[in-house]
Amino acid sequence: MGNSALKAHLETSQKTGVFQLTGKGLQEFPEELQRLTGNLRTVDLSNNKIEVLPAFIGSFQQLKSLTIASNKLTSLPNDIGKLKKLETLVLNGNQLQQLPAAVGQLKALRTLSLSGNQFREFPGGLGTLRQLDMLDLSKNHIQAVPAGVAELQAIEINLNQNQISALSPEVSRCPRLKVLRLEENCLELPSIPSSILTSSSVSLLSVEGNLFEVKKLRDLEGYEKVGEWKWRLCAPVSQTPHTCFLCHAHVSPHPHVSS
């Protein structure tokens, strides 16, 4: 885009604290934004072609929301951990495979959205995010939920449309977890820990589109102890048959089971 158009955006942003420049084919994070490090609260650069975030991203000390969805990011700089006021980080639709340890320094972070990237492992080091409410890791290539998940403070974890075949019982120890989404993965019934039913804080468990019929959950140990269900099963996101990408099994949508 032309310099005059960018200048107009910068002038507006200086007044509003919001910089939004989406779908403009940008290949680089605008260096001109360095002039606004003192007052920018929101930056949205979605639907561009940005491959790298510059080190000066850490200079935006007032930034509360950073959205760089649908770009070409393959990594994040360590300087991102300097954004002490950041509450929302949306990086959907990039090519990220891992997070730098510095993400764990974002003490104010409430929403971390990483849907549609290239993660093959559940990212670690997020247990230090004590304010985290929402973690979205849907549409990646994650194969297992490890024991370290117990450290997470998230209220909702979205793992829909991955390749998950193993779910650690430690997930039931997440202290604030209310919503756990596991639709369209590769889970078999024995892979669902009974502790989620009996000793977790989960009130909505979404498991449609795995390798078992949802109604078979009634066969799990501990199911009968729940009494008047403290949790319910969510309707599926997708009503179409699909294939488990890990084991190549064909999965058909099952009837909705509710409380």
PLY file of the C-alpha trace (Angstrom):
ply
format ascii 1.0
element vertex 259
property float x
property float y
property float z
element edge 258
property int vertex1
property int vertex2
end_header
0.00 0.00 0.00
1.11 3.59 -0.56
2.95 5.67 2.00
0.14 8.21 2.11
-2.41 5.53 3.02
-0.13 4.12 5.73
0.48 7.63 7.06
-3.28 8.16 7.35
-3.62 4.89 9.29
-0.81 5.93 11.62
-2.37 9.32 12.30
-5.69 7.72 13.15
-4.00 5.13 15.37
-2.17 7.80 17.29
-5.53 9.20 18.31
-7.41 5.95 18.89
-4.72 3.55 20.09
-5.93 1.03 17.49
-4.00 -0.01 14.36
-5.89 -2.27 11.95
-4.53 -3.06 8.52
-5.91 -6.34 7.22
-5.86 -7.99 3.82
-3.34 -5.61 2.27
-0.69 -8.10 1.22
1.87 -6.80 3.73
5.03 -8.89 3.71
6.59 -7.25 6.75
5.45 -5.89 10.07
5.29 -2.09 9.46
8.42 -0.48 10.92
6.52 2.80 11.08
4.56 1.43 14.04
7.62 2.03 16.21
6.48 5.65 16.43
3.40 4.48 18.34
4.93 2.11 20.88
3.80 4.32 23.73
0.06 4.40 23.05
-1.04 1.46 20.86
-3.47 -0.86 22.68
-4.72 -2.94 19.73
-2.93 -4.18 16.59
-4.66 -6.28 13.91
-2.64 -7.32 10.86
-4.70 -10.33 9.82
-4.82 -11.72 6.28
-1.45 -10.47 5.13
1.79 -12.25 4.18
3.97 -11.44 7.17
6.64 -14.09 7.83
8.53 -12.58 10.77
7.70 -10.49 13.81
10.48 -7.98 14.52
12.26 -7.77 17.87
10.77 -4.31 18.45
7.38 -5.98 19.00
8.41 -6.04 22.65
8.41 -2.24 22.75
4.60 -1.95 22.70
4.24 -1.76 26.46
0.59 -0.64 26.36
-0.53 -3.35 23.92
-3.52 -5.40 25.12
-4.57 -7.18 21.91
-2.34 -8.51 19.11
-3.96 -10.28 16.15
-1.82 -11.57 13.30
-4.08 -14.32 11.98
-3.79 -15.80 8.48
-0.21 -14.78 7.77
2.95 -16.83 7.21
4.59 -16.79 10.63
6.83 -19.79 11.37
8.18 -18.57 14.71
7.83 -15.87 17.37
10.63 -13.69 18.78
11.55 -13.96 22.45
10.80 -10.25 22.76
7.09 -11.04 22.65
7.41 -11.94 26.33
7.94 -8.23 27.13
4.27 -7.41 26.41
3.28 -7.34 30.07
-0.20 -5.91 29.45
-1.14 -8.23 26.57
-4.49 -9.93 27.21
-5.32 -11.36 23.77
-2.93 -13.04 21.33
-4.51 -14.40 18.14
-2.20 -16.22 15.71
-4.65 -18.50 13.92
-3.83 -19.71 10.43
-0.05 -19.41 10.45
2.74 -22.03 10.23
3.87 -22.15 13.85
5.24 -25.45 15.17
6.29 -24.31 18.65
6.22 -21.35 21.02
9.22 -19.64 22.60
9.51 -19.97 26.37
8.98 -16.20 26.54
5.25 -16.66 25.91
5.07 -17.93 29.47
6.00 -14.41 30.61
2.75 -12.87 29.33
1.27 -12.64 32.81
-1.85 -10.71 31.75
-2.77 -13.05 28.88
-6.38 -14.26 28.91
-6.86 -15.58 25.37
-4.27 -17.53 23.37
-5.58 -18.63 19.98
-3.35 -20.86 17.84
-5.89 -22.64 15.65
-4.82 -23.80 12.20
-1.06 -23.94 12.71
1.46 -26.81 12.50
1.79 -27.90 16.12
2.52 -31.61 16.51
2.98 -31.47 20.27
0.97 -29.75 22.97
2.97 -26.58 23.74
4.58 -26.53 27.15
5.42 -23.68 29.49
1.90 -22.23 29.60
1.25 -23.08 33.23
2.73 -19.74 34.28
-0.13 -17.90 32.54
-2.26 -17.55 35.66
-4.89 -15.34 34.00
-5.42 -17.57 30.96
-9.10 -18.22 30.27
-9.13 -19.60 26.71
-6.58 -21.77 24.90
-7.44 -22.66 21.30
-5.24 -25.31 19.66
-7.84 -26.64 17.24
-6.94 -27.67 13.68
-3.34 -28.62 14.39
-1.56 -32.01 14.31
-1.30 -32.71 18.04
-1.27 -36.43 18.85
-1.33 -36.48 22.66
-2.35 -34.36 25.64
0.55 -34.71 28.14
0.55 -34.75 31.94
1.85 -31.19 31.98
-1.62 -30.00 31.01
-2.51 -30.14 34.72
-0.61 -26.87 35.23
-2.92 -24.90 32.94
-5.27 -22.34 34.46
-7.51 -22.19 31.36
-11.29 -22.28 31.70
-11.67 -23.60 28.13
-9.31 -25.72 26.04
-10.21 -26.33 22.41
-8.43 -29.30 20.81
-10.95 -30.04 18.06
-9.67 -31.45 14.76
-6.26 -32.68 15.80
-4.88 -36.25 15.75
-5.16 -36.94 19.46
-5.19 -40.60 20.47
-3.85 -40.22 24.03
-5.33 -38.06 26.79
-3.48 -37.87 30.12
-5.62 -38.39 33.24
-3.84 -35.30 34.58
-6.24 -33.18 32.54
-8.76 -33.76 35.35
-6.47 -31.80 37.68
-6.74 -28.54 35.73
-8.06 -26.32 38.54
-10.33 -24.02 36.51
-11.16 -26.12 33.44
-14.88 -26.03 32.59
-14.94 -26.70 28.84
-12.87 -29.37 27.10
-13.34 -29.74 23.34
-11.94 -32.87 21.69
-14.14 -33.27 18.61
-12.86 -35.00 15.47
-9.74 -36.62 16.89
-8.55 -40.25 17.06
-9.66 -41.13 20.59
-10.95 -44.57 21.47
-13.24 -45.02 24.46
-10.53 -46.39 26.82
-8.53 -43.22 26.10
-11.07 -41.08 28.00
-9.95 -40.95 31.65
-12.82 -41.71 34.04
-11.41 -39.02 36.34
-12.80 -36.39 33.97
-16.26 -37.64 34.94
-15.71 -38.08 38.64
-13.05 -35.70 39.92
-12.64 -32.81 37.53
-14.27 -29.39 37.26
-15.23 -30.00 33.61
-18.89 -29.22 32.97
-18.88 -29.50 29.16
-17.05 -32.31 27.41
-17.18 -32.36 23.61
-16.04 -35.65 22.04
-18.14 -36.11 18.91
-16.43 -37.53 15.84
-13.90 -39.81 17.52
-13.53 -43.60 17.24
-16.50 -44.47 19.47
-20.15 -43.63 19.84
-20.71 -40.91 22.40
-23.40 -42.95 24.14
-20.71 -45.53 24.97
-19.38 -43.11 27.57
-22.02 -44.61 29.84
-19.79 -47.68 29.97
-16.91 -45.80 31.54
-16.00 -46.52 35.14
-17.37 -43.77 37.33
-20.12 -42.72 34.97
-22.84 -43.95 37.28
-21.31 -42.01 40.18
-21.96 -38.70 38.50
-25.65 -38.91 39.45
-27.51 -35.89 38.11
-24.92 -35.20 35.45
-22.64 -32.39 36.47
-21.54 -32.22 32.87
-23.03 -32.64 29.44
-21.92 -33.67 25.99
-21.81 -31.00 23.35
-23.34 -31.26 19.88
-20.73 -31.80 17.14
-19.18 -28.98 15.16
-19.27 -31.14 12.05
-22.11 -33.41 10.95
-20.13 -34.89 8.07
-18.12 -38.12 8.04
-14.35 -37.63 8.13
-11.11 -39.57 8.46
-8.85 -39.71 11.49
-5.60 -38.38 10.01
-3.42 -40.39 12.37
-4.90 -43.88 12.07
-6.87 -43.33 8.83
-10.02 -44.78 10.36
-13.31 -43.57 8.90
-15.39 -41.68 11.44
-19.12 -41.03 11.11
-21.02 -38.43 13.12
-23.04 -39.94 15.97
-26.40 -38.99 17.44
-26.32 -36.13 19.92
-26.33 -37.22 23.54
-27.43 -34.64 26.07
-28.49 -34.34 29.64
0 1
1 2
2 3
3 4
4 5
5 6
6 7
7 8
8 9
9 10
10 11
11 12
12 13
13 14
14 15
15 16
16 17
17 18
18 19
19 20
20 21
21 22
22 23
23 24
24 25
25 26
26 27
27 28
28 29
29 30
30 31
31 32
32 33
33 34
34 35
35 36
36 37
37 38
38 39
39 40
40 41
41 42
42 43
43 44
44 45
45 46
46 47
47 48
48 49
49 50
50 51
51 52
52 53
53 54
54 55
55 56
56 57
57 58
58 59
59 60
60 61
61 62
62 63
63 64
64 65
65 66
66 67
67 68
68 69
69 70
70 71
71 72
72 73
73 74
74 75
75 76
76 77
77 78
78 79
79 80
80 81
81 82
82 83
83 84
84 85
85 86
86 87
87 88
88 89
89 90
90 91
91 92
92 93
93 94
94 95
95 96
96 97
97 98
98 99
99 100
100 101
101 102
102 103
103 104
104 105
105 106
106 107
107 108
108 109
109 110
110 111
111 112
112 113
113 114
114 115
115 116
116 117
117 118
118 119
119 120
120 121
121 122
122 123
123 124
124 125
125 126
126 127
127 128
128 129
129 130
130 131
131 132
132 133
133 134
134 135
135 136
136 137
137 138
138 139
139 140
140 141
141 142
142 143
143 144
144 145
145 146
146 147
147 148
148 149
149 150
150 151
151 152
152 153
153 154
154 155
155 156
156 157
157 158
158 159
159 160
160 161
161 162
162 163
163 164
164 165
165 166
166 167
167 168
168 169
169 170
170 171
171 172
172 173
173 174
174 175
175 176
176 177
177 178
178 179
179 180
180 181
181 182
182 183
183 184
184 185
185 186
186 187
187 188
188 189
189 190
190 191
191 192
192 193
193 194
194 195
195 196
196 197
197 198
198 199
199 200
200 201
201 202
202 203
203 204
204 205
205 206
206 207
207 208
208 209
209 210
210 211
211 212
212 213
213 214
214 215
215 216
216 217
217 218
218 219
219 220
220 221
221 222
222 223
223 224
224 225
225 226
226 227
227 228
228 229
229 230
230 231
231 232
232 233
233 234
234 235
235 236
236 237
237 238
238 239
239 240
240 241
241 242
242 243
243 244
244 245
245 246
246 247
247 248
248 249
249 250
250 251
251 252
252 253
253 254
254 255
255 256
256 257
257 258
